């Protein structure tokens, strides 16, 4: 099916946005901290046109699902909640949004921790911006997308995913200060590339412990008398907290310090060791890993030529990312996937090439 088959006319314009993988800086964005994401090749594309019957119409090619909205007081669920949220936050910001028809297709895997939701939001907002010639820059697009996810999808997310989808590319790492939105593009470590492998264990943020972790961090910041845990730079300061708040805060403080070290310039070997430390912290202090992710990361970390590996995204399932020698990504990915399947899990390679999963 395509736009014209679903809606009986051709789309007026379209826009795309990529998924992202986070190399370092996990669960720091909603603590006003520092992050290091990069865009992945997979993207979400939204085709759009005006609707002439007074209703919004949304169609997902991947889900073969159509949603029609006449009552604007009704908030849909599923993929439509993100699109509807984007429309509503634009209206709240003072924009006049007419009834729209949107057709969505995506190669960003859902439930893998690669920000399929942010890609959908940013692509939707870009398409609406283009159709209606709205005066919005890419940072404003990201901020609106974040508000859509918080208020209409029920996820108390930070700004990282939306900023990465709106601003990042696949050739650089985006350093972002999530408090000030200060940012810069930095190169990948010389002689290194990334591999991303889906663990085969899906996760959903709104029903996971994500919102609980955010609440724990807010409580820890309150007890430490700071605006956010980003304001704590010495891990010793967390020792006064009760458990599990102490461990939650320790992860955030050490994770921010790892990101800032990379910003000063590090070798691939040092970058990899920081990724390994990040995974241990996410597993032990933040408790967001699962056995499948730990198995996958362990296989990668023990492979010669792999500088480091960690879970990526919020955890509770999803994918892991590894830093490996340039030009060897496909070989390392195939090797890892073969060993991972022998443990009884079923995963797939996402970067460097989705087609690898078909050959494994």
Buried (B, 14 or more C-beta within 10 A) or exposed (E): EEBEEBBEEEBBBBBBBBBBBBBBBBBBBBBBBBBBBBBBBBBBBBBBBEBEEEBBBBBBBBBEEBBBBEEEEEBBEEBBBBBBBBBBBBEEEEBEBEBBBBBBBBBBBBBBBBBBBBBBBBBBBBBBBBBBEBEBEBBBBBBBBBBBBBBBBBBBBBBBBBBBBBBBEEEBBBBBBBBEEEBEEBEBBEEBBBBBBBBBBBBEBBEBBBBEBBEBBBBBBEBBEBEBBBBBEEBEBBEEBEEBBBBBBBBBBBBBBBBBBBBEEBEBEBBBBBBBBBBBBBBEBBBBBBEBBBBBBBBBBEBEEBBBBBBBBBBBBBBBBBBBBEEBBBEBBBBBBEBBEEEEBBBBBBBBBBEBBEEB
